[in-house]
């Protein structure tokens, strides 16, 4: 059984950038039974250094430590710098794909299984493939079959995804396959639209591009020459796993819907 002094020594080393990585690895090795109760109070302690709190959060994510849920929710509500890490930890603990929406997480954590049944169970068609789909579709069906309410291969050549987001809203996402980049790699592209460009909204778009977890916002013109805001991410197809595909699609849908609300105050996309 690990000595309490070993745990305390490792926790103290989390505050030093030279020793942080090694200390985090050692704490993960010691395991949640030994270390988690000592780390848990640090997560929501605003007097602790941010890097130490971040280390504690990443360990809770690695262990999928359910007792940390309340402290992680507090971070999601109150700390913009640690919010993304806390959301990822909550996703690992619960298996839910909610994104950066504190109120929705608060509702979900009251009864995770009830929330899952109510909001994130497939409608019976999401996980069913069809003939003629590219090979990459199977990976996205595997990744999002329990998250998306609709997954459909469209004859125009893209995989259509419909995902629930905060407040009963939804976001539509398209995935295309087979593009080749300058290095000759096959690429998979995740794409969604946010709405028409509003006067004065470029500053907000540029600011969001600094903080988004994946993808990037762009301004494009539609067939009528009207400027619209889209979000896109291209990733080498060989790099994709079901876990990464799920994380990317959920993050992009969440960010895009947030901007859509800002641009249109509606839920058209």
Backbone bond lengths (Angstrom), bond angles and torsions (degrees), N, CA, C in turn:
res aa  C-N    CA-C-N  psi(-1)  N-CA   C-N-CA  omega(-1)  CA-C   N-CA-C  phi
1 X - - - 1.480 - - 1.532 109.24 -
2 X 1.330 118.18 133.46 1.467 120.51 -178.30 1.520 111.84 -62.20
3 X 1.306 115.46 143.23 1.461 122.06 176.62 1.527 109.62 -75.29
4 X 1.345 116.60 140.62 1.462 120.27 178.49 1.518 111.14 -59.06
5 X 1.335 116.29 -32.66 1.461 119.40 178.90 1.524 111.46 -65.91
6 X 1.344 117.06 -33.45 1.464 120.35 176.86 1.528 110.37 -62.53
7 X 1.314 115.65 -44.76 1.464 120.18 179.55 1.524 110.24 -64.11
8 X 1.322 116.90 -46.03 1.466 120.59 -179.75 1.522 111.17 -61.53
9 X 1.324 116.81 -40.13 1.467 120.75 179.18 1.527 110.58 -62.93
10 X 1.322 116.92 -44.40 1.470 120.41 179.87 1.525 111.20 -64.69
11 X 1.323 116.77 -41.21 1.465 119.85 179.71 1.523 110.28 -62.73
12 X 1.316 117.08 -40.94 1.464 120.34 178.16 1.520 111.09 -61.53
13 X 1.327 117.21 -35.02 1.461 121.07 -178.96 1.526 112.97 -74.74
14 X 1.318 117.91 -14.50 1.464 120.31 177.82 1.519 111.80 -64.98
15 X 1.316 117.62 -22.46 1.456 120.80 -178.92 1.509 114.49 -80.84
16 X 1.320 117.76 -5.56 1.470 122.36 -178.00 1.522 109.08 -112.19
17 X 1.322 117.34 123.61 1.467 119.66 -175.50 1.527 112.05 -63.50
18 X 1.343 117.00 -23.37 1.468 119.71 -179.86 1.531 111.95 -75.06
19 X 1.300 116.73 -28.48 1.467 120.43 -175.42 1.525 112.99 -112.51
20 X 1.341 117.42 -3.88 1.463 120.95 -171.69 1.526 112.67 -60.83
21 X 1.316 117.62 -49.17 1.465 120.27 -174.84 1.525 111.21 -62.10
22 X 1.323 116.35 -45.56 1.468 119.82 -179.96 1.523 111.18 -64.92
23 X 1.328 116.86 -40.88 1.463 120.42 179.47 1.524 110.94 -64.43
24 X 1.322 116.14 -40.33 1.465 119.59 179.23 1.531 110.77 -63.82
25 X 1.329 116.40 -41.95 1.465 120.19 177.51 1.528 111.37 -61.75
26 X 1.330 116.25 -41.20 1.463 119.70 -179.44 1.524 111.06 -67.42
27 X 1.327 117.26 -40.31 1.461 120.03 177.58 1.523 111.13 -64.30
28 X 1.325 116.41 -39.95 1.458 118.88 177.47 1.526 110.38 -62.35
29 X 1.334 116.54 -38.56 1.464 120.67 178.37 1.526 111.02 -66.09
30 X 1.331 117.07 -40.63 1.459 120.71 179.48 1.520 111.58 -62.74
31 X 1.332 116.90 -30.93 1.451 121.14 172.23 1.515 114.52 94.57
32 X 1.339 115.87 164.04 1.464 120.56 -174.72 1.523 113.78 -67.09
33 X 1.325 118.26 -33.24 1.466 118.94 -178.74 1.523 111.09 -60.10
34 X 1.332 115.81 -39.65 1.461 119.76 -177.62 1.517 112.80 -83.75
35 X 1.335 116.43 -40.33 1.464 119.60 -167.56 1.521 114.91 -104.34
36 X 1.324 118.09 -32.72 1.465 119.64 -172.18 1.528 113.72 -58.92
37 X 1.341 119.96 -43.70 1.472 118.23 -179.97 1.523 113.67 -61.20
38 X 1.330 117.52 -27.26 1.468 120.81 178.44 1.525 111.30 -80.69
39 X 1.330 116.34 -30.45 1.466 120.95 -178.01 1.525 112.45 -83.49
40 X 1.313 116.10 -31.60 1.461 120.64 -172.07 1.528 113.69 -54.46
41 X 1.345 120.16 -45.15 1.474 118.88 -179.02 1.523 113.77 -64.69
42 X 1.335 117.13 -19.48 1.461 120.21 -176.83 1.524 112.50 -76.26
43 X 1.332 116.74 -23.78 1.462 120.54 -171.71 1.525 111.45 -61.29
44 X 1.312 116.99 -47.15 1.469 120.96 -176.62 1.524 112.84 -98.15
45 X 1.330 117.21 7.27 1.469 121.02 -178.41 1.524 109.83 -82.19
46 X 1.326 116.65 105.36 1.464 121.18 -175.75 1.524 112.77 -68.96
47 X 1.324 117.55 -10.82 1.466 120.53 178.00 1.528 112.60 -85.54
48 X 1.323 116.48 -9.28 1.461 120.36 -179.62 1.530 110.35 -85.06
49 X 1.344 117.83 150.93 1.469 120.19 175.42 1.528 110.80 -59.89
50 X 1.324 115.50 144.64 1.458 119.81 -177.65 1.527 112.01 -59.12
51 X 1.333 117.90 -40.20 1.461 120.07 -178.24 1.524 112.01 -64.88
52 X 1.326 117.09 -34.54 1.459 119.83 177.29 1.528 110.10 -67.80
53 X 1.324 116.17 -43.44 1.466 119.93 178.42 1.523 110.73 -63.12
54 X 1.339 116.16 -40.09 1.469 119.90 178.03 1.526 110.69 -61.27
55 X 1.327 117.07 -42.38 1.464 120.54 179.15 1.523 110.88 -61.25
56 X 1.330 116.51 -43.03 1.462 120.03 178.55 1.524 110.95 -62.53
57 X 1.324 116.65 -40.11 1.469 120.77 179.36 1.523 110.79 -63.93
58 X 1.334 117.22 -44.55 1.469 119.54 -178.74 1.525 111.36 -64.34
59 X 1.319 117.38 -32.34 1.462 119.65 176.85 1.526 111.05 -70.17
60 X 1.322 117.59 -39.34 1.465 119.85 176.21 1.526 110.58 -61.73
61 X 1.327 115.64 -36.74 1.462 119.65 176.53 1.526 110.51 -65.63
62 X 1.332 117.37 -45.58 1.461 121.00 -178.95 1.525 111.62 -61.22
63 X 1.321 116.49 -37.46 1.464 120.92 -179.55 1.525 112.80 -86.69
64 X 1.349 117.66 -10.62 1.466 121.27 -171.32 1.537 109.26 49.29
65 X 1.333 114.82 53.98 1.465 122.39 -170.49 1.527 109.96 -86.15
66 X 1.317 116.41 100.35 1.458 122.26 -172.55 1.526 114.31 -59.50
67 X 1.357 120.23 -36.94 1.473 118.75 179.59 1.527 114.36 -62.11
68 X 1.331 117.59 -12.80 1.469 120.11 179.26 1.521 112.89 -83.15
69 X 1.318 118.52 -3.62 1.467 121.07 -171.49 1.524 112.84 -57.24
70 X 1.325 117.45 -44.67 1.469 119.83 -177.35 1.525 111.32 -65.07
71 X 1.327 116.96 -42.42 1.466 120.02 178.96 1.522 110.94 -65.56
72 X 1.317 116.64 -38.64 1.465 120.38 178.43 1.523 110.74 -65.91
73 X 1.314 117.06 -39.53 1.463 120.15 176.98 1.522 110.47 -60.92
74 X 1.314 117.45 -39.87 1.466 120.93 177.23 1.527 110.78 -59.30
75 X 1.323 116.96 -40.90 1.467 120.71 178.33 1.523 110.48 -65.64
76 X 1.329 117.10 -43.73 1.465 120.45 178.57 1.524 110.39 -57.71
77 X 1.315 117.21 -36.69 1.463 121.57 -178.09 1.525 113.03 -75.96
78 X 1.336 117.32 -30.67 1.466 118.76 -164.22 1.519 116.16 -120.39
79 X 1.327 119.38 -14.06 1.468 119.28 -170.93 1.528 110.19 -129.63
80 X 1.334 116.41 103.13 1.464 120.02 -177.15 1.522 112.25 -63.36
81 X 1.335 117.61 -34.24 1.452 119.80 -177.52 1.510 114.21 -71.63
82 X 1.330 117.40 -29.54 1.465 121.82 -178.75 1.520 112.76 -103.49
83 X 1.320 116.90 -3.00 1.464 120.82 -172.81 1.527 112.28 -58.74
84 X 1.328 117.17 -45.61 1.459 119.47 -177.61 1.516 112.27 -60.70
85 X 1.333 117.22 -42.60 1.466 120.86 178.79 1.527 111.08 -65.57
86 X 1.330 116.70 -38.66 1.462 120.04 179.34 1.526 111.09 -67.19
87 X 1.323 117.16 -39.25 1.465 120.58 176.67 1.524 110.27 -61.45
88 X 1.331 117.14 -45.08 1.461 120.37 178.98 1.526 111.12 -60.99
89 X 1.325 116.87 -38.32 1.463 120.05 178.10 1.527 110.96 -65.88
90 X 1.327 117.23 -43.22 1.463 120.08 177.74 1.526 111.32 -63.03
91 X 1.322 116.87 -38.25 1.462 119.71 177.40 1.526 111.02 -63.52
92 X 1.343 116.81 -40.19 1.465 120.36 178.67 1.528 111.26 -66.60
93 X 1.321 116.95 -37.43 1.464 121.30 -178.20 1.521 111.53 -71.63
94 X 1.333 116.83 -43.41 1.469 120.88 -171.67 1.519 114.06 -97.77
95 X 1.329 117.03 -23.43 1.458 119.90 -172.51 1.513 113.22 76.78
96 X 1.334 117.61 7.83 1.461 121.76 179.26 1.523 110.56 -89.85
97 X 1.320 116.31 151.41 1.463 122.15 176.22 1.521 107.96 -115.82
98 X 1.323 116.62 91.07 1.462 121.61 -175.35 1.514 111.92 -112.99
99 X 1.333 117.08 -33.58 1.452 119.81 -179.38 1.518 112.14 84.79
100 X 1.322 115.79 -158.81 1.466 122.84 -170.98 1.525 110.66 -89.87
101 X 1.343 116.29 65.99 1.457 121.71 -178.27 1.529 109.14 -133.60
102 X 1.335 117.35 92.81 1.470 120.90 -174.54 1.525 113.96 -56.24
103 X 1.326 118.02 -44.12 1.464 119.91 -177.53 1.522 111.07 -63.33
104 X 1.329 115.81 -37.77 1.463 119.45 -179.96 1.533 110.73 -68.98
105 X 1.332 116.24 -38.60 1.466 119.51 176.30 1.529 110.73 -63.83
106 X 1.318 116.29 -41.05 1.465 119.12 179.92 1.521 110.63 -60.56
107 X 1.328 116.27 -42.23 1.463 120.02 177.83 1.524 111.01 -65.45
108 X 1.323 116.35 -41.87 1.464 120.35 -177.27 1.519 112.18 -65.76
109 X 1.327 117.33 -39.72 1.462 120.54 -174.76 1.525 113.05 -71.46
110 X 1.315 117.46 -13.64 1.468 119.47 175.73 1.521 110.83 -66.10
111 X 1.340 116.84 -34.21 1.471 121.99 176.63 1.521 107.18 -160.34
112 X 1.322 115.64 93.06 1.465 120.79 -172.43 1.523 111.39 -60.86
113 X 1.327 117.65 -45.84 1.464 119.75 -176.36 1.522 111.30 -66.66
114 X 1.322 117.06 -39.17 1.463 119.52 177.44 1.523 110.54 -64.58
115 X 1.326 116.76 -41.07 1.465 120.11 177.83 1.523 110.37 -62.65
116 X 1.331 116.64 -42.13 1.464 120.15 -179.49 1.531 110.83 -60.92
117 X 1.322 116.14 -45.85 1.468 119.48 179.78 1.523 111.14 -63.66
118 X 1.309 115.69 -37.93 1.465 120.67 -174.64 1.525 112.79 -75.94
119 X 1.339 116.68 -33.65 1.460 119.62 -169.19 1.519 115.78 -120.52
120 X 1.333 118.80 -25.54 1.451 118.51 -168.57 1.517 114.25 -129.33
121 X 1.320 117.67 16.08 1.452 119.34 171.19 1.521 108.77 -84.47
122 X 1.329 118.90 142.30 1.457 120.90 179.45 1.520 111.20 -67.88
123 X 1.324 116.20 157.79 1.461 120.79 -178.26 1.519 112.89 -86.03
124 X 1.341 118.16 8.32 1.446 121.11 179.76 1.504 112.88 99.24
125 X 1.325 118.21 -12.84 1.460 121.07 -179.84 1.512 111.94 -115.94
126 X 1.321 117.76 -15.88 1.459 120.30 -172.01 1.510 113.05 -61.73
127 X 1.326 117.77 -35.05 1.456 119.70 -173.77 1.527 113.24 -97.03
128 X 1.317 118.23 9.04 1.458 121.43 -176.57 1.519 110.11 -97.91
129 X 1.316 117.32 119.63 1.457 121.49 179.51 1.520 111.70 -85.52
130 X 1.335 116.47 172.28 1.457 122.16 178.02 1.516 108.74 -132.85
131 X 1.333 115.25 160.11 1.458 119.93 178.33 1.522 110.25 -64.54
132 X 1.327 115.86 145.80 1.454 120.71 175.62 1.505 115.15 90.30
133 X 1.330 117.38 -1.14 1.462 119.57 177.45 1.524 110.65 -73.69
134 X 1.343 117.51 146.76 1.469 119.71 170.80 1.526 110.46 -62.31
135 X 1.315 116.31 157.56 1.465 120.70 -178.94 1.527 112.01 -57.58
136 X 1.332 117.04 -35.08 1.458 119.91 -176.95 1.515 114.20 -62.73
137 X 1.327 117.80 -21.77 1.466 120.15 -178.68 1.520 111.41 -62.11
138 X 1.323 116.60 -36.68 1.466 119.57 -177.92 1.518 110.73 -59.29
139 X 1.330 116.51 -41.06 1.460 119.96 -179.03 1.524 110.76 -62.40
140 X 1.339 117.06 -42.19 1.465 119.83 -179.13 1.527 111.14 -71.49
141 X 1.329 117.28 -32.54 1.464 119.07 175.36 1.530 110.68 -66.21
142 X 1.334 115.45 -41.33 1.464 119.75 176.86 1.525 110.71 -63.05
143 X 1.339 115.92 -41.58 1.462 120.59 -175.66 1.519 112.48 -70.35
144 X 1.335 117.90 -35.87 1.463 121.15 -167.91 1.517 113.96 -121.23
145 X 1.337 116.88 9.53 1.458 119.97 -178.47 1.516 113.97 -60.14
146 X 1.341 117.37 -26.60 1.464 120.94 179.10 1.521 112.40 -105.06
147 X 1.327 116.36 9.64 1.466 120.98 179.85 1.523 110.36 -117.87
148 X 1.322 117.02 -52.01 1.462 121.56 -177.90 1.524 110.71 -72.88
149 X 1.321 116.45 145.83 1.460 121.01 174.52 1.518 111.59 -90.48
150 X 1.331 116.67 -13.28 1.469 120.39 174.43 1.523 109.24 -151.37
151 X 1.326 116.19 134.07 1.463 122.89 172.77 1.519 106.57 -135.13
152 X 1.326 116.98 115.41 1.460 121.30 -173.66 1.519 110.26 -137.74
153 X 1.331 116.80 132.34 1.463 120.35 171.62 1.523 108.37 -82.91
154 X 1.330 116.58 121.26 1.456 122.02 -177.96 1.528 110.46 -94.99
155 X 1.334 117.73 140.32 1.470 120.90 -179.18 1.528 113.43 -58.95
156 X 1.330 117.01 -22.95 1.465 120.10 179.19 1.526 112.02 -69.17
157 X 1.340 117.38 -10.13 1.453 119.89 173.58 1.511 115.94 105.63
158 X 1.334 117.37 32.09 1.463 119.33 176.18 1.522 109.64 -146.01
159 X 1.328 114.89 157.17 1.461 121.68 175.72 1.524 107.89 -92.94
160 X 1.318 116.28 122.89 1.467 122.16 -178.67 1.524 109.20 -95.08
161 X 1.336 115.95 128.79 1.460 122.47 177.94 1.524 109.13 -122.79
162 X 1.292 115.82 136.76 1.470 121.36 174.10 1.527 106.95 -120.94
163 X 1.340 115.84 119.25 1.464 120.35 -174.14 1.520 111.54 -119.50
164 X 1.339 117.53 138.41 1.465 119.88 172.68 1.517 110.04 -74.25
165 X 1.325 116.07 141.12 1.463 121.46 174.23 1.527 107.85 -130.49
166 X 1.314 116.51 -172.96 1.463 121.46 -171.09 1.524 112.57 -57.20
167 X 1.328 114.58 144.74 1.453 121.02 171.49 1.511 114.94 71.29
168 X 1.345 117.54 27.16 1.453 120.39 -179.78 1.511 114.47 75.34
169 X 1.324 117.86 9.05 1.455 121.74 178.24 1.526 109.85 -82.61
170 X 1.348 115.18 174.86 1.453 119.83 177.92 1.511 108.82 -142.23
171 X 1.324 116.38 161.53 1.457 121.85 175.72 1.520 108.22 -137.65
172 X 1.330 115.80 134.92 1.455 121.88 179.51 1.526 109.24 -98.57
173 X 1.324 116.04 131.67 1.458 122.77 -175.96 1.521 108.69 -128.40
174 X 1.332 116.58 140.67 1.463 122.05 176.18 1.524 109.17 -114.43
175 X 1.327 116.07 140.65 1.463 121.80 177.33 1.523 107.95 -124.26
176 X 1.329 116.41 128.37 1.465 121.22 177.96 1.519 109.62 -118.79
177 X 1.319 114.94 155.42 1.458 121.52 -175.35 1.531 109.84 -129.32
178 X 1.330 115.42 157.78 1.460 119.92 167.77 1.505 116.45 95.50
179 X 1.340 118.46 -5.68 1.459 118.56 175.20 1.527 109.33 -68.35
180 X 1.330 116.56 147.58 1.460 122.47 -178.95 1.522 108.79 -115.70
181 X 1.343 116.89 127.97 1.459 119.32 -179.95 1.524 111.00 -85.81
182 X 1.336 116.07 -178.54 1.466 120.80 -175.16 1.522 112.53 -62.98
183 X 1.330 116.86 -23.51 1.467 120.52 179.49 1.521 112.38 -89.46
184 X 1.333 116.31 4.18 1.454 120.24 178.82 1.519 114.62 83.20
185 X 1.330 117.70 14.12 1.459 120.91 -178.44 1.528 110.74 -90.61
186 X 1.326 116.72 140.17 1.463 121.17 172.58 1.527 108.60 -70.85
187 X 1.331 116.03 133.37 1.461 120.94 -175.18 1.527 110.70 -118.63
188 X 1.314 115.27 149.07 1.457 123.09 170.14 1.525 107.50 -113.05
189 X 1.334 116.59 130.99 1.464 121.04 -176.35 1.522 110.17 -116.07
190 X 1.324 116.13 129.32 1.465 123.47 176.10 1.526 107.24 -105.98
191 X 1.329 116.80 129.10 1.470 120.93 -169.56 1.523 109.57 -140.67
192 X 1.331 115.83 141.40 1.454 120.78 171.11 1.521 108.88 -152.24
193 X 1.327 116.56 162.26 1.456 122.14 -179.72 1.524 109.97 -111.26
194 X 1.330 114.90 152.07 1.470 120.95 -176.67 1.526 113.03 -116.61
195 X 1.335 117.84 -17.68 1.450 120.16 -179.70 1.514 112.16 127.60
196 X 1.336 117.16 174.96 1.463 120.90 -179.65 1.523 111.73 -67.30
197 X 1.327 115.57 146.40 1.462 120.81 178.52 1.524 109.47 -67.60
198 X 1.318 116.71 130.02 1.461 122.04 176.96 1.516 109.84 -99.74
199 X 1.311 115.50 148.71 1.457 119.91 176.23 1.532 109.47 -60.54
200 X 1.308 115.75 131.05 1.453 120.66 178.31 1.515 115.12 85.45
201 X 1.351 117.76 2.79 1.467 119.31 -176.21 1.521 113.41 -93.69
202 X 1.336 118.16 -5.42 1.465 119.80 -178.84 1.523 111.86 -62.25
203 X 1.319 117.30 -36.47 1.463 120.06 -179.99 1.526 110.72 -61.68
204 X 1.333 116.18 -42.87 1.459 120.05 178.60 1.520 110.97 -64.80
205 X 1.330 116.70 -40.34 1.466 120.74 179.60 1.521 110.48 -63.39
206 X 1.323 116.68 -45.58 1.471 120.11 179.51 1.525 111.23 -63.41
207 X 1.317 116.63 -38.03 1.464 120.43 178.90 1.531 110.46 -66.13
208 X 1.307 116.57 -42.06 1.461 120.06 178.50 1.528 111.48 -64.23
209 X 1.327 116.91 -35.20 1.463 119.43 -179.40 1.524 112.39 -63.78
210 X 1.318 117.30 -21.44 1.468 120.35 178.28 1.524 111.09 -76.69
211 X 1.330 117.75 -28.54 1.465 120.74 -170.20 1.524 114.54 -109.82
212 X 1.335 119.23 -11.16 1.465 119.22 -176.65 1.524 110.66 -63.77
213 X 1.328 116.11 145.48 1.462 121.53 -177.61 1.519 111.87 -73.85
214 X 1.307 117.46 -34.46 1.463 121.11 175.31 1.521 107.60 -157.68
215 X 1.323 115.77 161.26 1.452 120.23 -175.46 1.518 111.67 80.09
216 X 1.318 114.85 175.96 1.463 121.31 179.53 1.523 108.60 -153.80
217 X 1.329 116.05 144.68 1.458 121.24 176.27 1.529 109.69 -84.45
218 X 1.334 115.25 139.93 1.465 122.17 177.54 1.527 108.68 -133.58
219 X 1.324 115.22 154.92 1.463 121.21 172.20 1.521 107.71 -106.06
220 X 1.334 116.57 124.45 1.460 122.44 -179.99 1.523 109.22 -129.67
221 X 1.317 116.02 166.21 1.462 121.28 175.09 1.520 109.50 -105.48
222 X 1.336 115.34 136.97 1.458 118.75 176.81 1.522 110.24 -83.15
223 X 1.328 117.61 -172.82 1.467 121.56 -175.63 1.524 112.80 -62.86
224 X 1.324 117.27 -23.92 1.466 121.16 179.04 1.529 112.14 -94.41
225 X 1.329 116.61 4.79 1.461 120.28 178.99 1.512 114.58 83.46
226 X 1.331 117.50 8.05 1.463 121.41 179.26 1.527 108.86 -83.22
227 X 1.334 116.00 133.17 1.464 119.63 -179.71 1.532 110.62 -76.27
228 X 1.312 115.32 132.90 1.459 121.21 178.23 1.524 109.05 -132.52
229 X 1.328 115.75 158.93 1.461 121.51 178.98 1.524 108.43 -102.49
230 X 1.318 116.17 130.11 1.457 121.76 177.85 1.524 108.68 -126.05
231 X 1.308 115.81 165.54 1.466 121.01 174.18 1.521 107.60 -128.24
232 X 1.330 115.47 137.79 1.461 118.95 -173.51 1.525 110.06 -146.63
233 X 1.318 115.35 147.36 1.464 122.16 171.50 1.523 108.05 -144.17
234 X 1.322 116.48 129.25 1.463 121.95 174.88 1.516 108.11 -112.65
235 X 1.320 116.77 131.97 1.460 121.69 -176.88 1.526 108.70 -135.48
236 X 1.325 118.59 140.82 1.468 119.79 176.26 1.526 110.56 -56.19
237 X 1.319 116.31 129.16 1.465 120.26 -175.22 1.523 112.15 -59.20
238 X 1.320 117.22 -34.56 1.464 120.50 -179.31 1.524 112.28 -65.09
239 X 1.320 116.61 -24.13 1.468 120.47 -177.83 1.521 112.29 -78.77
240 X 1.316 116.97 -20.95 1.456 120.44 -170.94 1.521 112.05 -72.87
241 X 1.317 115.02 135.44 1.456 123.78 166.39 1.525 107.25 -120.06
242 X 1.318 117.00 167.94 1.461 119.42 177.94 1.527 110.57 -60.15
243 X 1.323 116.92 -40.64 1.467 120.73 -179.42 1.523 110.97 -63.64
244 X 1.338 116.85 -46.41 1.462 119.80 -179.41 1.522 110.74 -66.11
245 X 1.335 117.35 -41.40 1.464 120.35 179.08 1.524 110.67 -59.70
246 X 1.319 116.23 -43.67 1.468 119.89 179.52 1.520 111.02 -63.21
247 X 1.327 116.92 -47.17 1.460 120.51 -178.71 1.524 111.13 -60.91
248 X 1.332 116.98 -41.88 1.458 120.36 -177.45 1.519 111.23 -68.51
249 X 1.330 117.46 -46.54 1.463 120.23 -177.63 1.525 110.49 -64.32
250 X 1.323 117.25 -44.17 1.469 120.10 -179.62 1.525 110.58 -64.13
251 X 1.336 117.09 -43.04 1.464 119.96 -179.93 1.523 111.28 -63.84
252 X 1.331 117.06 -43.93 1.463 120.91 -179.23 1.528 110.56 -66.28
253 X 1.327 117.71 -43.81 1.464 120.34 178.83 1.524 111.01 -61.20
254 X 1.319 116.77 -41.09 1.462 121.43 -179.19 1.525 111.38 -65.60
255 X 1.322 116.46 -48.39 1.471 120.51 -179.54 1.526 110.91 -64.60
256 X 1.324 116.95 -42.86 1.463 120.33 -177.54 1.524 111.36 -65.98
257 X 1.326 117.02 -40.72 1.461 119.43 178.73 1.523 110.96 -64.91
258 X 1.328 116.60 -37.47 1.463 119.84 177.71 1.523 111.00 -60.44
259 X 1.335 117.04 -43.53 1.462 119.84 178.55 1.522 110.94 -70.55
260 X 1.332 117.55 -35.73 1.466 119.69 177.54 1.524 110.95 -59.27
261 X 1.315 116.71 -41.80 1.469 119.52 177.88 1.522 111.08 -61.32
262 X 1.333 115.84 -39.20 1.461 120.01 179.68 1.529 111.21 -67.56
263 X 1.334 116.81 -39.42 1.466 120.87 -175.88 1.520 112.67 -78.39
264 X 1.338 117.19 -37.90 1.465 120.33 -169.08 1.522 114.24 -120.98
265 X 1.349 117.40 -16.57 1.461 121.25 -174.39 1.528 110.69 53.93
266 X 1.342 115.70 35.00 1.460 120.95 -178.42 1.521 108.46 -147.10
267 X 1.336 115.78 -175.93 1.464 121.59 -179.73 1.523 108.72 -135.10
268 X 1.339 115.43 68.74 1.459 120.48 -176.68 1.519 112.61 -88.76
269 X 1.347 117.89 -25.84 1.464 121.17 -166.43 1.523 110.32 -108.59
